[in-house]
Amino acid sequence: MINENDLCLSATQYAAAELPAGIVHIGLGAFVRAHFAVYLEKLLNAGQASYGMCAANIRSNAEIVEQLNRQQSYTVAEHDADGSIVLRQVSSICEVLYAGSGHVQALLERLKSPAVSIVSLTVTEKGYFFDASQQLLKLDAEEIQHDIANPNTPKTAIGILVASLRYYYDRHLPPFTILSCDNMPHNGQSTRSAVVQLAAKWDSQFSKWVEATVAFPSTMVDRIVPAATEESIIQINNLLVQAKAPWIQPYDQVPIACESFSQWVIEDTFSKGRPDFSLVGANFVDDVAPWEEMKLRMLNGSHSLIAYLGCLAGYQTVADCMTDDALVKLIKAYMLEEAAPTLNMPADVNLSTYAEALLVRFSNSSLQHQTRQIAMDGSQKIPQRWLQGACVNLRRGTHPKITALGLAAWIVYLQNSLAQDGYTVDDPLAETLVPLAVQANSMAGVIAFLQQPALAKFDLAAFPDVVKSIVHFITLLHRDVRSTFSH
Ligand code: CS2
């Protein structure tokens, strides 16, 4: 039982059933439900927004769509590190669509509505089929090939955007703004580039129109939202009973737990209007880049270090890792010595304070954030989290030792997946990565690993000290993982 004083309730205060959908969101995962939808919920409660969100799932999970359609709303449990919890009813997702394979038409119809002013995305890094190192859409990917051959029945988010923009182009209608909310560098520009390149497969006039007419603001989004588990669902329902919450009776099948912290920095270039999210804590800025780099290198970079080192040391959650003083010290050193010096922030941002706040957030034991969840998709995450900063350090003649340890931990994590009690590596490049990692116990092996296409652009293989450090740490990690925390 939680102390009554630590529980706070926030119920929907507007007529949710009558909301039109002015935003369409592609990628109905936990993150959007605990982030964007909560900002919108707060605005609607304050009477400051006139529409809600239609959210579509384009992957395989049809159940979440059915359940949300049945429930109409869901609970977000916001856990503060001090133990207090806000249970928030969220009804801002006023329509839910399943747009997985063979079901995309309803979503394409919804996107034609003149009421839609923003189309937002959380499809994870790999969902863009975009090679950021070359700024190229992955034209060879099977899914993109499918969308080129079948432009009116696309499977990918980029294909869906292009098919619906074509509708606006053909009719000379003003298109919606496209708002990427994924953890990618320059997420607006990258999305624009992917969409323009796919539109060029229809014709060049169309792609030029997209480039000139559609707004793609960049954003930095931040909230720790672990995947829901059976346990977290039961726990939230127990809290709902304890607090006598008046919504979703008798049981919320799809609640989400997250931290109380939330941040959203948005580039203010919207072509068809936007709600004023600054009224509920978002920041509109001219240039998101410094914020995005700060978050990717300090928060996400630390997260990936914690994930690989933590998995190897047998820690299941981020909070478990934070009970290990040597690991905490290492993460702090990474933030202050290897990440912060590469950033260029406005004068009023204190990166030491930011680092301290991150450590408190990581220690939040209510979240049960699995190290294995963060370890997913390393090939898509590591370039922007570690390698861009490492290159800045190397150009300045500073050796990024902790990043080298991180790379060694990633390699050993990949190697261990082949061990008897191994796990499956969840990464679109797993088939290439695992065999390369297995060979990476020598200088030559590490060089080959660093030269794989996802990492080659950073040319770390050209720095013998980096290669040597990685080999050294791989040997140490094989011997005794925890001994590396104090190196
Ligand atoms: C995490 C992020 O899974 C991961 O890779 O690093 O999801 C992280 O929790 C969020 O970006 C926090 O805003």
Residues whose N, C-alpha, C, O or C-beta is under 5 A from the ligand:
A	BS01	CS2	N183 V221 D222 R223 I224 V225 N300 H303 Q373 I374
